[in-house]
Amino acid sequence: MADGDAQGATHRRQALAITGLLAVTAAWGLTFILVKWTVAEVDVYYFLLLRFTAALLLLAAIFHRRMGRIRGDTVLASLALSALMFTVYTTQTEGLRITTASNSALITGLYMVLIPIFSLIYPGRKPGALAIAGIVVAVPGLWLLTSGSLNGLNSGDLLTLICACACAWHIILTGRFASRHNIIQLVIFQFLFVAVMSGIAMVIKGAAPTSLPPIGWLTVIVTAVFATAMAFTIQTWAQRVIDPTRTGIIFAMEAVFGALFGWWLGGETMAPIAFAGACLMVAGMGISEIRPLAKYAIDKIVG
């Protein structure tokens, strides 16, 4: 009886964890259209300064007791990661000025396909057949998303493609650094450095702090609280309950949520050829992730 109660409690925690991760992923998807609206009225770097400063303060308040002794190599690792994170958010946010929220979400999601390619730089790391198949399917999808012409690939799409590349490298290096450093410090210092970089970029650009419109305040709150600080907290707790494979599969829904919110809230539409490309891109991402999903299912059945 006690074993049954314990098993039931475990299932309830897993269900809550999955629900929390889906909520996080939906929040990330929602930010694409909100950020697009905001940067139409607010300087990109000023917005990023506000977002990461707010997220930094929130995370520092939540995890201040876990900071402990700060190592110099952890700070340097955070600095390297923050350079990539700064590239991710500046290119994505600048790109949203030009391209649609749907395109931004889908192109950003290509980082899942790019990771096995970039990992080739490390000895013994070869992309599997499914990863290659995912690339073969997703790349033509990107071409169709631009209406089957290089002329359809605007500068916002190109910036977002750079974002996807930087995101892939950020994930790869985070995986290599996470086992060697205090994860909380690694993340908090990243937010600190990105906030500083955003402030410096704002000064160099000559932009000045301005009063935010209502949508700007809403976006800062959603991105800093829900899509950054709370997302990290939920993810940290959830991964104590469910394994990384299931977490990664849930996070793959970010691109889908981004496209859906762009259509629902932003009224964005796609030409049939672009929609076909979007379907291929999502399929390519799914193919690249099907092996861990199948392995997890087999393990569950066999176990």
N, C-alpha and C positions, 0 to 999 in steps of 0.2 A: 504494500500500500504506500509506504514511504517512497519507494522507488518510482511509483506511478506519479505521486505528487511532485517529486523532483523533476521527472521528465516533463510533466505538464508545465511546470514553472520555466523550464528551459525553452520549451516551444513558445511560450508567451513572450519571453525575452527576445527570442529570435524574430518573432512576428513584429514586436515593437521596434527592433533594430532595423528590419527591412523597411518598415513604414517610415522610420526616421530618415534612412538613407534616400528613400524615394522623395521625401519632402525636401531634402537637401538638393537633390538633383533637379527637382522641379524649380527650386529657388534659383539655381544656377541658370536654368533655361529661361526663367522670367527676366533675369538681369539683362539679357541681350537687347530686348526691346526697350526696357527702361533706360539703359545706358545710351541707346541710340537717341531717344528723346532728350535726354539730359545734355549730352555733348553738342546737341544742336544749339543750345543756349549758354553752355558753360564751358570754359577752357578745359581741355582734356587733362592737363597736368594738375590743375587746381582741383578737379574732381578726384583724381587719383590720390592727391595729397590728403584730401578729406577722408576718402575711403580707407586708406591704409593707416592713417593716424587713428581713426576711430576704431578700426579692427585691432590695432596694436594695443590701445588702451584697454579694450575689452578683454583681450587674451591675457594681457599682463595682470589685469585684476583677477581673472579666473585662475591663472596658473602661477601667480607670484611665489607661492610656497614651493613650487617645483623647479624654480630657477637654479637654486643651489650654486655651486662654484662654477664660474664661467671660464672655460678654456679658450685660449687664443686660437687654436686650430678650429674650434667650433665657430667662432666669429668669422674666420676666413672662409670656412665652408659656406656659411650663411651669406657672406658677401658674394661668393661665386654664384650661388643659387639665386640671390636677389637680382643680379644682373640679368639672368634669364627671365625671372619673374617680371621684372620691369619691362623687358622686351615683349613678353607675352601680353601684358595689359596695355602698354602704349600702342602696339601695333593693332591689337584687337579693338581698342577704343577709338583710335584714329580711323581704323577701317570702317567702324560703324557709322562714321559721319557720311560715308560714301555708299557702302553696300547695304543690303537689307539685313535685318536681324536673322532671318531664316538662313541666308547664305553664310553669314558669320558663324552661326551655330554649327552648320553642317561642315564648313571648311575647317573650323577649329577642331571638330571631332576627328579629323584625319590624323591627329597625333597618335591615335591608336594603331594606325597603319604604318606610320613613320617610325615608331619605336623600334621594331625589329630590324629595319634598314639601318638606322643610326647605330644600333648596338653592334653592328659588324666591326666597328672600330676596336672592340675588345676581343682579344684572342679567345677562340672557342665558342664565340657567340654567332650562330648561324640561324637565319630565319627559317621556320618550318614551312612545309608545303602549304599549309592553310594560311599562314601569314602572307606568303607570296601570292596565293590566290586572292586574298583580300585586297592586296595592292592592285592586282590585275583588274579586279572589278571596280574598285573605288576610283582609280585615276581616270578611266573613261567617264565615270559618273561626274567628276569635277568638270570635265570638258563639256559634257551635256548641260551641266548646271549653268554654264556660261552661254547657253543657247547654241552650243556646237561651233563656237567661233572664238578665236583668240581676241577678237574685237569685243566680245562680250565679257571678257575678264577685265573688270575695271580695277583701278588702283586700290580700292577698298578690299577687293577680293585678294589681290596680291599681298597687301599688308596682312590680311588674315591668314594667308598661307605661311607667311613668315612667323606669325603667331603660333601656328600649329607646329612648325619646326622647333621653335624655342620651347614650346610646351613639352614636346617629346624629349628634348634634351634635359629639361628641368626634371621630368619624371625619372629619366635614366640616372641622372646624377643624384637625385634624392634617394633613390634605391641604394646607391653605393655609399652615400653619406649616413643614411639613417641608422645603420648598424654600428657606426663608429662614434656617434655624437648623441647628446641629449636632444631628443626630438622636439621638446617644447622650446628649448633655447634656439634650435635650428629655425623653427618657424617664426618665433617672436622677433629674432634679429633680422630675418628676411623682411618682415613687415616694416621694421624700423628703417632698414636701408632703402626699401622701395619708397617709403614716405619721404626720406631725405632726397633721393634721386628725383622724385616728382617735384619737390620744392625747388631744387636747383634748376631743373628743366623749365619750370614755370618762370623763374627769375631770368634765365637766359633768353627765354622767348619774349620776355617783357610783359607777360600777363600779370594782372593784378587780381587779388581776391575780390570777389563781387558777391552781392547778395544772391542767394540761390532762389530760383523759382520753386513753387510747391513740388513740382515733379523732381527737381534736383534734390530736395531734402528727402523725399520718398526714396529716391534711388540710392542716396548715401546710406540711409537707414537699412534698406533691404540688402545692399551689397556688403556693407560693413558688418551688420549684426547677423543677418540670416545666411548670406552667401559666403561669409568669411569666418567670423568668430564662432557663431553657433554651428556652422557646418563642420568646422574642425572639431568642436567639442562632441558633436553627435557622432562623427566618424570615429573619433578616438574610442568612445564608449562602445559603438556598434561593433567594431572590429575585435572587441573582447568576446563577443557573442557569436559572430558569424565570420567565416574565413575570408581572406583577401580575394579569392576567386569570385565569390558571389558579390562582394563589394564592387569589384571592377566591372562586372556585368551590369549591375544596377547603374553605375556611373555612366555607362555607355548611353543611357537614356537622355543625357544632357542635350545632345544634338537634336533629338526628336522633340524634347520639350521646348527647346529654343525655337525650332521651326513652327511648332504648334502655337506658341504664344505670339510669334510674329504674325501669324495668320489671324489668330483670334482677336488680339488687342490692337495690332498695328494695321490690320486689313491688308497684309501683304499677300500677293498672289504670285503664282509661278506659271510660266508658259508650259504647255504639255511636255516639251522637250526638256525643260529645266526640272520639271517634276520627275521625269524619268531618271534624270541624272541624280536627283536627290535620293531616289529609291535605290539606285546602284551604290551610292556612297554609303547609305545606311546598311545595305546588304554586305558591302565590302568590310565595314566595321564589324558586322555580325560574324562573317566568315572568319575573320582574324581572331575572334574570341570564342569560336564554337568548340575548340579543343578543350580549354579548361572547363567549359560548361559540361561537355560530354564526360570528361574525366570525373567531374564532381558527381554527376548523375550515376555513373557506373559504380563509383566508390560507395554511394549511398545504397544502391541496389544490392551490390555484393556484400556490403557490410551489414 
